Amino acid sequence: MTSFFPEVPEIKFEGPDSRNPLAFKYYNAEGKIGGKSMKDHLRFSIAYWHTMNGGGVDPFGVATMVRPWLTISDPMEQARARMHAMFEIGQKLGMPFFCFHDRDIAPEGETLAETNKNLDEIIALTKKLMADSELKLLWGTACLFTHPRFVHGAATSCNADVFAYAAAQVKKAIEVTAELGGANYVFWGGREGYDTLLNTDMKLELDNLARLLHMAVAYKKEIGFTGQLLIEPKPLEPTKHQYDRDVATCIAFLKTYDLDTELKINIEQNHATLAGHTYAHEIMTARIYGLLGSLDANQGDYLVGWDTDQLPTDIYEATFAMYEVLKNGGIAPGGMNFDAKLRRGSFEPADIFHGFVAGMDTYARGLKAAHALLESGELEDFRKQRYASWNSGIGKQIIDGKAGFAELEKYALENSSIKNTSGRQEVLEAIVNRYI
């Protein structure tokens, strides 16, 4: 097929002195950090929906993106062209993975059977293209939020017929993800929430969400799909309250419904900030409970109160994220999916590559800084010193369960003079600056 990007060469690593917008300055795929290649540390992925389907529409304006495949009127012909274009993007960037929703890659038909037939045709094409490419599937998922049938939710709908349809769609999406060798499968509850409690049976909706997830776990095992199942938090949008509000909420949900041994968590930076958390907070929360599964790499605009899904360029955020990933021992079988879109004014085809180069370089710099910081032990040593009182004496007795209220009261009466030490936040921030 004719190239969709004839003006864009294969993107090479040229080093930090390069001024070429179509070259990596910091991301050297085979360059080693701590004995492991950047490519294997970062496991970058293309988000099909933003990259291939996004037209630049916003609440106040129509599409602006110049995308040759989006001008094709026949839905299936357009779907085939989009897939070819995506593989060209992946090849030129040296991108190892891609992600998709079922409805991103193939259009809906008049019936579910026709829709599944469309999907099967595009999956067959995708398998053929993957056979001649290094691009692999990081994860698949089902789009259970755009069609009007999901106006009241999918697994959490008030309508049992909608739940049944959603279950059928998830079943098919898991099948095709397995067929393509996907490393993960993600559940993002796009409309699993509510706008008002006046018409909501919250307990039934949460129970039903758990029921669908248990069905998915059972079906995964039935068909022998070995990929990791993930749930993705978001506090709001499109509903006023999403049931998967943040990582802590997801952990509570998974543990309540005995799902915490079956699903881990996919964390998006922009969703973290919308929830009032930092990205590092959300990653650390998942990590310390053994539930860190995968990451969506993007960022929001701190002056805009909605999910802007910008390509990441904040090196501080990338450094703190990678610090947690390194402490986790890596992110595999998850990865770093660029769930991000170009700004509406960046509409030319080459801007796709400019955006990915910026994002990949940002996380390469973050990885380097985080690795050096972790190797130095400066933050870890300070943290150990700060909590040293828990390693001996009364602190160790508390942790070992050898001190109760009576013993602690006696200790406090005998040691009423308490001396705290400084948290040295400014010193630690300056240390981080040295490594960035």
C-alpha positions as CSV (number, residue, x, y, z in Angstrom):
1,M,0.0,0.0,0.0
2,T,1.1,3.6,-0.7
3,S,2.8,5.3,2.2
4,F,0.5,7.6,4.2
5,F,3.6,9.5,5.5
6,P,6.1,9.7,2.5
7,E,7.6,12.9,4.0
8,V,8.5,11.2,7.3
9,P,11.6,9.1,7.5
10,E,12.3,6.4,10.0
11,I,12.9,8.2,13.3
12,K,16.5,7.7,14.5
13,F,18.3,8.5,17.8
14,E,20.6,11.6,17.1
15,G,21.4,12.6,20.7
16,P,20.7,15.7,22.8
17,D,22.5,18.1,20.5
18,S,20.2,17.3,17.5
19,R,17.7,20.0,16.4
20,N,15.9,17.7,14.1
21,P,12.2,17.5,15.2
22,L,12.0,14.0,13.6
23,A,14.8,12.5,15.6
24,F,15.1,11.2,19.2
25,K,17.3,13.2,21.5
26,Y,17.1,11.0,24.6
27,Y,15.2,7.9,23.6
28,N,17.7,5.3,22.4
29,A,15.7,2.1,22.1
30,E,18.7,-0.3,22.6
31,G,20.6,2.0,25.0
32,K,21.0,0.3,28.4
33,I,19.9,1.7,31.7
34,G,20.8,-0.6,34.6
35,G,21.6,-3.4,32.2
36,K,18.2,-3.2,30.5
37,S,17.3,-1.5,27.2
38,M,15.2,1.6,27.2
39,K,12.8,-0.2,24.9
40,D,12.2,-2.9,27.5
41,H,12.0,-0.5,30.4
42,L,9.4,1.7,28.8
43,R,7.4,-0.6,26.6
44,F,5.8,2.3,24.7
45,S,2.5,1.9,23.0
46,I,0.3,3.7,20.4
47,A,-3.3,4.5,21.5
48,Y,-5.3,3.7,18.4
49,W,-8.3,5.8,19.3
50,H,-6.4,9.2,19.6
51,T,-3.8,8.6,16.9
52,M,-5.9,7.0,14.2
53,N,-9.5,8.1,14.9
54,G,-9.0,11.5,16.5
55,G,-10.1,14.4,14.2
56,G,-9.4,17.3,16.5
57,V,-13.1,17.9,17.4
58,D,-13.7,19.9,20.6
59,P,-16.9,21.2,22.3
60,F,-16.6,24.4,20.2
61,G,-15.3,23.2,16.9
62,V,-15.3,20.6,14.2
63,A,-12.5,18.4,13.1
64,T,-9.2,20.0,12.0
65,M,-6.9,17.0,11.6
66,V,-5.5,16.3,8.1
67,R,-5.7,12.5,7.9
68,P,-5.9,10.8,4.5
69,W,-7.7,7.7,5.9
70,L,-10.5,9.7,7.5
71,T,-11.6,11.0,4.1
72,I,-12.5,7.5,2.9
73,S,-16.3,7.2,2.9
74,D,-16.7,3.5,3.1
75,P,-16.4,2.5,6.8
76,M,-14.7,-0.8,6.2
77,E,-12.3,0.6,3.6
78,Q,-11.5,3.4,6.0
79,A,-10.9,0.8,8.8
80,R,-8.5,-1.1,6.6
81,A,-6.6,2.1,5.6
82,R,-6.4,3.2,9.3
83,M,-4.8,-0.1,10.3
84,H,-2.2,0.1,7.5
85,A,-1.4,3.7,8.5
86,M,-1.0,2.7,12.2
87,F,1.5,0.0,11.3
88,E,3.5,2.6,9.2
89,I,3.5,4.9,12.3
90,G,4.7,2.1,14.5
91,Q,7.4,1.0,12.1
92,K,8.8,4.6,11.6
93,L,8.9,5.3,15.4
94,G,10.2,1.9,16.3
95,M,7.2,1.6,18.6
96,P,6.9,-1.9,20.2
97,F,3.2,-1.9,21.0
98,F,-0.3,-0.6,20.2
99,C,-3.7,-0.6,22.1
100,F,-7.2,-0.5,20.8
101,H,-10.9,-0.5,21.7
102,D,-13.0,-2.9,19.5
103,R,-15.0,-0.1,18.0
104,D,-11.8,1.9,17.2
105,I,-10.7,-0.6,14.6
106,A,-13.9,-1.8,13.0
107,P,-17.3,-0.1,12.6
108,E,-20.6,-1.2,14.1
109,G,-23.0,-3.0,11.9
110,E,-26.8,-3.2,12.0
111,T,-26.7,-6.1,14.3
112,L,-24.1,-7.5,16.8
113,A,-23.5,-10.4,14.4
114,E,-22.7,-8.0,11.6
115,T,-20.5,-5.9,14.0
116,N,-18.6,-9.0,15.0
117,K,-18.1,-9.9,11.3
118,N,-16.6,-6.5,10.7
119,L,-14.3,-6.9,13.6
120,D,-13.2,-10.3,12.5
121,E,-12.2,-9.0,9.1
122,I,-10.1,-6.2,10.6
123,I,-8.5,-8.6,13.1
124,A,-7.5,-10.9,10.2
125,L,-5.8,-7.9,8.5
126,T,-4.1,-6.9,11.8
127,K,-2.7,-10.4,12.2
128,K,-1.3,-10.3,8.7
129,L,0.3,-7.0,9.3
130,M,1.7,-8.1,12.7
131,A,3.3,-11.1,11.0
132,D,5.5,-8.7,9.0
133,S,6.1,-6.2,11.8
134,E,7.7,-6.0,15.3
135,L,4.5,-4.2,16.5
136,K,2.7,-6.2,19.2
137,L,-0.6,-5.7,21.1
138,L,-0.2,-4.3,24.6
139,W,-3.9,-4.5,25.3
140,G,-7.3,-4.6,23.9
141,T,-10.6,-3.5,25.4
142,A,-14.3,-3.0,24.6
143,C,-15.8,0.4,23.9
144,L,-18.9,0.4,26.2
145,F,-19.6,4.1,26.3
146,T,-20.1,5.8,22.9
147,H,-23.2,4.1,21.5
148,P,-26.6,5.4,22.7
149,R,-27.4,2.0,24.2
150,F,-24.9,2.8,26.9
151,V,-26.5,6.1,27.9
152,H,-27.2,4.7,31.4
153,G,-24.0,2.7,31.6
154,A,-23.0,-0.8,30.5
155,A,-22.3,-3.2,33.4
156,T,-23.9,-0.7,35.7
157,S,-27.0,0.0,33.5
158,C,-30.5,0.0,34.9
159,N,-31.4,-2.2,31.9
160,A,-30.6,-5.9,32.0
161,D,-30.6,-6.1,28.2
162,V,-27.8,-3.6,28.1
163,F,-25.8,-5.6,30.6
164,A,-26.3,-8.7,28.4
165,Y,-25.1,-6.8,25.3
166,A,-22.1,-5.4,27.1
167,A,-21.2,-8.9,28.3
168,A,-21.4,-10.2,24.7
169,Q,-19.2,-7.4,23.6
170,V,-16.6,-8.0,26.3
171,K,-16.5,-11.7,25.5
172,K,-15.7,-10.9,21.8
173,A,-13.1,-8.3,22.7
174,I,-11.3,-10.7,25.0
175,E,-11.4,-13.3,22.2
176,V,-9.8,-11.0,19.7
177,T,-7.3,-9.7,22.2
178,A,-6.2,-13.3,22.9
179,E,-6.1,-14.0,19.1
180,L,-3.7,-11.2,18.6
181,G,-1.5,-12.3,21.5
182,G,-2.4,-9.3,23.7
183,A,-0.4,-9.0,26.9
184,N,-3.3,-7.4,28.8
185,Y,-7.0,-6.6,28.6
186,V,-8.3,-3.4,30.1
187,F,-11.7,-2.4,31.7
188,W,-12.3,1.3,31.6
189,G,-15.8,2.1,32.9
190,G,-16.6,5.0,30.6
191,R,-20.1,5.3,31.8
192,E,-19.9,3.1,34.9
193,G,-21.1,5.8,37.3
194,Y,-24.0,8.2,37.9
195,D,-25.0,11.8,37.4
196,T,-27.6,11.9,40.2
197,L,-28.4,9.6,43.2
198,L,-32.1,10.4,42.7
199,N,-32.4,7.6,40.2
200,T,-29.5,5.4,41.1
201,D,-29.4,2.0,43.0
202,M,-25.7,2.2,43.7
203,K,-25.4,-1.1,45.5
204,L,-27.0,-3.0,42.6
205,E,-24.8,-1.2,40.1
206,L,-21.6,-2.0,41.9
207,D,-22.7,-5.6,42.4
208,N,-23.4,-5.9,38.7
209,L,-20.0,-4.4,37.8
210,A,-18.4,-7.0,39.9
211,R,-20.6,-9.7,38.3
212,L,-19.4,-8.8,34.8
213,L,-15.7,-8.7,35.9
214,H,-16.1,-12.2,37.5
215,M,-17.6,-13.4,34.2
216,A,-14.6,-12.0,32.4
217,V,-12.2,-13.7,34.8
218,A,-14.0,-17.0,34.3
219,Y,-14.0,-16.7,30.5
220,K,-10.4,-15.7,30.4
221,K,-9.5,-19.0,32.1
222,E,-12.0,-21.0,30.0
223,I,-10.3,-19.9,26.7
224,G,-6.7,-20.0,28.1
225,F,-6.0,-16.3,27.7
226,T,-2.9,-15.6,29.6
227,G,-3.0,-11.8,29.5
228,Q,-3.3,-9.7,32.5
229,L,-6.7,-8.1,33.3
230,L,-6.6,-4.4,34.3
231,I,-9.1,-1.9,35.6
232,E,-8.5,1.8,34.9
233,P,-9.5,4.6,37.4
234,K,-11.1,7.9,36.5
235,P,-12.9,10.3,38.9
236,L,-15.4,11.9,36.5
237,E,-16.3,12.4,32.9
238,P,-18.5,11.5,31.2
239,T,-20.5,10.9,34.4
240,K,-20.4,13.1,37.4
241,H,-19.2,10.3,39.6
242,Q,-17.3,7.3,38.2
243,Y,-17.3,4.2,40.3
244,D,-13.5,3.7,39.5
245,R,-12.7,7.1,41.0
246,D,-9.0,6.6,41.8
247,V,-6.5,3.8,42.6
248,A,-7.5,3.6,46.3
249,T,-11.2,3.3,45.3
250,C,-10.4,0.6,42.8
251,I,-8.4,-1.4,45.4
252,A,-11.3,-1.2,47.8
253,F,-13.7,-2.4,45.1
254,L,-11.4,-5.2,44.0
255,K,-10.9,-6.4,47.5
256,T,-14.6,-6.1,48.4
257,Y,-15.6,-8.3,45.5
258,D,-12.7,-10.8,45.8
259,L,-11.2,-9.6,42.5
260,D,-7.8,-8.3,43.8
261,T,-6.0,-11.6,42.8
262,E,-7.4,-11.4,39.3
263,L,-7.1,-7.8,38.2
264,K,-4.4,-5.1,38.5
265,I,-4.7,-1.4,37.8
266,N,-3.9,0.6,34.7
267,I,-3.2,4.2,35.7
268,E,-3.4,7.3,33.6
269,Q,-1.7,10.6,34.6
270,N,-4.5,12.9,33.5
271,H,-7.0,10.8,35.4
272,A,-4.8,11.0,38.5
273,T,-4.7,14.8,38.4
274,L,-8.4,15.0,37.8
275,A,-8.8,13.0,41.0
276,G,-6.7,15.5,42.9
277,H,-3.6,13.2,43.1
278,T,-0.2,13.2,41.5
279,Y,0.7,10.5,39.0
280,A,3.4,9.2,41.4
281,H,0.9,9.0,44.2
282,E,-1.4,6.8,42.2
283,I,1.4,4.6,40.9
284,M,2.9,4.2,44.4
285,T,-0.6,3.4,45.9
286,A,-1.0,0.5,43.3
287,R,2.7,-0.6,43.8
288,I,2.6,-0.9,47.6
289,Y,-0.4,-3.2,47.3
290,G,1.1,-5.3,44.5
291,L,-1.6,-4.1,42.0
292,L,0.4,-1.9,39.6
293,G,-0.4,-3.3,36.2
294,S,0.2,-0.8,33.4
295,L,0.4,3.0,32.7
296,D,-1.2,5.5,30.3
297,A,1.3,8.2,29.6
298,N,-0.2,11.6,29.0
299,Q,-0.7,14.8,30.9
300,G,-3.5,17.4,31.6
301,D,-3.4,21.1,31.5
302,Y,-3.4,22.5,35.1
303,L,-5.5,25.5,33.9
304,V,-8.2,23.4,32.2
305,G,-10.6,21.3,34.3
306,W,-11.2,18.4,32.0
307,D,-9.3,15.5,30.5
308,T,-7.1,17.1,27.8
309,D,-5.0,14.0,27.2
310,Q,-1.9,15.9,26.1
311,L,1.3,14.1,25.0
312,P,3.6,14.2,28.0
313,T,6.4,16.7,28.2
314,D,6.7,17.2,32.0
315,I,10.1,15.7,32.9
316,Y,9.4,15.9,36.6
317,E,6.2,13.9,36.3
318,A,8.0,11.4,34.1
319,T,10.9,11.1,36.6
320,F,8.6,10.4,39.6
321,A,6.6,7.9,37.6
322,M,9.6,6.0,36.4
323,Y,11.1,6.1,40.0
324,E,8.0,4.1,41.1
325,V,8.2,1.8,38.1
326,L,11.8,1.0,38.9
327,K,10.9,0.3,42.5
328,N,8.2,-2.0,41.2
329,G,10.9,-4.0,39.3
330,G,9.5,-2.8,36.0
331,I,6.0,-2.5,34.4
332,A,5.9,-5.7,32.2
333,P,3.6,-7.3,31.1
334,G,2.0,-3.8,31.2
335,G,3.6,-0.8,29.4
336,M,3.5,2.9,28.8
337,N,0.6,3.6,26.5
338,F,0.5,7.1,25.0
339,D,-3.2,7.7,25.7
340,A,-2.7,11.2,24.3
341,K,-3.7,13.3,21.4
342,L,-2.3,16.3,19.5
343,R,-3.5,19.8,20.2
344,R,-6.3,20.8,17.8
345,G,-4.0,23.3,16.1
346,S,-1.3,20.6,15.4
347,F,-3.2,19.1,12.5
348,E,-0.7,18.1,9.9
349,P,0.2,14.4,9.5
350,A,3.9,14.9,10.5
351,D,2.7,16.4,13.8
352,I,1.8,12.8,14.9
353,F,5.5,12.0,14.8
354,H,6.6,15.3,16.5
355,G,4.2,14.5,19.3
356,F,5.4,10.9,19.9
357,V,9.1,12.0,19.7
358,A,8.4,14.6,22.4
359,G,6.6,12.1,24.6
360,M,9.2,9.3,24.1
361,D,12.1,11.6,24.8
362,T,10.4,12.9,28.0
363,Y,10.0,9.4,29.4
364,A,13.6,8.5,28.4
365,R,14.9,11.5,30.3
366,G,12.6,10.6,33.2
367,L,13.9,7.0,33.2
368,K,17.5,8.2,33.2
369,A,17.0,10.6,36.1
370,A,14.9,8.1,38.1
371,H,17.5,5.3,37.7
372,A,20.4,7.6,38.7
373,L,18.4,8.9,41.7
374,L,17.5,5.4,42.8
375,E,21.0,4.2,42.4
376,S,22.4,7.0,44.5
377,G,20.1,6.0,47.4
378,E,19.7,9.7,48.5
379,L,16.0,9.6,48.8
380,E,15.8,6.1,50.1
381,D,18.5,6.7,52.7
382,F,16.7,9.8,54.0
383,R,13.4,8.0,54.2
384,K,15.0,5.1,56.2
385,Q,16.5,7.6,58.6
386,R,13.3,9.5,59.0
387,Y,11.5,6.3,60.0
388,A,14.3,4.8,62.1
389,S,12.3,4.9,65.3
390,W,10.2,2.0,64.0
391,N,13.2,-0.3,63.8
392,S,13.9,-0.6,67.5
393,G,12.4,0.2,70.9
394,I,8.8,1.1,71.2
395,G,8.3,1.4,67.5
396,K,9.4,-2.1,66.8
397,Q,7.2,-3.3,69.7
398,I,4.2,-1.6,68.1
399,I,4.9,-3.2,64.7
400,D,5.5,-6.6,66.2
401,G,2.2,-6.4,68.1
402,K,3.8,-6.5,71.5
403,A,2.5,-3.1,72.7
404,G,-1.1,-2.2,73.3
405,F,-2.8,0.8,74.9
406,A,-1.7,0.0,78.4
407,E,2.0,-0.4,77.4
408,L,1.9,2.7,75.2
409,E,0.3,4.7,78.0
410,K,3.0,3.6,80.4
411,Y,5.7,4.5,77.8
412,A,4.2,7.9,77.1
413,L,4.0,8.8,80.8
414,E,7.7,7.9,81.2
415,N,8.7,9.6,77.9
416,S,6.6,12.8,77.7
417,S,9.3,14.8,76.0
418,I,9.0,14.3,72.3
419,K,11.5,15.6,69.7
420,N,10.7,15.6,66.0
421,T,13.2,16.2,63.2
422,S,12.7,18.2,60.0
423,G,11.2,16.6,57.0
424,R,13.7,18.6,54.8
425,Q,11.3,18.8,51.9
426,E,13.2,21.6,50.2
427,V,16.5,19.7,50.5
428,L,14.9,16.7,48.9
429,E,13.4,18.7,46.1
430,A,16.8,20.2,45.4
431,I,18.3,16.7,45.3
432,V,15.7,15.7,42.6
433,N,16.6,18.8,40.6
434,R,20.2,17.8,40.5
435,Y,19.3,14.5,38.8
436,I,16.9,16.1,36.3
